[in-house]
Structures are given as structure tokens and as C-alpha cells.
């Protein structure tokens, strides 16, 4: 069960494994450090028709739109 207003549902599990992720720019535009992050395996994706996906782009990156 999920809230009625949900746009996208990701079903999966955390594996317990960690992998190196990064470096990525932070909000100040400087590069952050590489970090060991948990691995999530997605088993199913469900969504509404024409779902709204809100993305945050760090360091002022633009898609050009």
C-alpha cells in the first residue's frame, strides 16, 4: 500500500553491500568526496500515467530546457 497521491513507487531491497559513489559537485560547486554507499536492488517500478518527477540538480547544473 502507498499513499493515493504517489507518482512513482520503487520496490526493492537494501543488499547490505556498499560501493564507492562519487565524487559529485555539492551545492557550493566544489567536488565532494567519494563515499561508500549502500546498494539498493530495485525489483519493481510502478507509476501513474504521465508521472511528475522532480529532480534536484546540484551545483546549478542545467539540462538546457
C-alpha positions as CSV (number, residue, x, y, z in Angstrom):
1,X,0.0,0.0,0.0
2,X,1.2,3.5,-0.8
3,X,-0.4,7.0,-0.4
4,X,-3.0,7.8,-3.1
5,X,-1.1,10.8,-4.4
6,X,2.1,8.8,-5.1
7,X,3.6,9.5,-8.6
8,X,6.3,6.8,-8.7
9,X,6.8,3.7,-6.5
10,X,10.2,1.9,-6.3
11,X,10.1,-1.6,-4.7
12,X,13.3,-3.3,-3.8
13,X,15.7,-4.2,-1.0
14,X,19.0,-3.0,0.5
15,X,21.6,-5.7,-0.1
16,X,24.0,-4.9,2.8
17,X,26.8,-4.3,0.3
18,X,28.5,-0.9,-0.1
19,X,30.1,0.6,-3.2
20,X,32.2,3.7,-3.8
21,X,30.0,6.6,-5.2
22,X,31.1,10.0,-6.4
23,X,32.7,12.4,-6.4
24,X,29.8,14.7,-7.1
25,X,29.6,18.5,-7.0
26,X,27.9,19.9,-3.9
27,X,25.7,22.9,-3.7
28,X,28.7,25.3,-3.5
29,X,30.1,24.0,-6.8
30,X,33.1,22.2,-5.2
31,X,33.6,18.5,-5.6
32,X,32.6,16.3,-2.6
33,X,34.5,13.2,-1.5
34,X,33.9,9.6,-2.7
35,X,31.8,7.8,-0.2
36,X,30.8,4.1,0.4
37,X,27.1,4.0,-0.1
38,X,24.6,1.1,0.4
39,X,23.4,-0.8,-2.7
40,X,19.7,-1.0,-3.3
41,X,18.3,-3.5,-5.9
42,X,15.1,-2.4,-7.4
43,X,12.6,-5.2,-8.2
44,X,9.6,-3.3,-9.5
45,X,8.8,0.2,-10.6
46,X,5.1,1.4,-10.7
47,X,3.9,4.8,-11.8
48,X,0.8,6.8,-12.7
49,X,0.2,7.8,-16.3
50,X,2.4,10.7,-17.0
51,X,4.0,10.9,-13.6
52,X,5.7,14.0,-12.3
53,X,9.4,13.5,-11.5
54,X,11.0,16.4,-9.6
55,X,14.8,16.3,-9.9
56,X,17.3,18.5,-7.9
57,X,20.4,19.3,-9.9
58,X,23.4,20.2,-7.6
59,X,25.8,23.0,-8.2
60,X,23.5,24.7,-10.7
61,X,23.8,22.1,-13.5
62,X,21.2,22.7,-16.2
63,X,19.5,20.4,-18.7
64,X,19.3,23.2,-21.2
65,X,15.5,23.4,-21.2
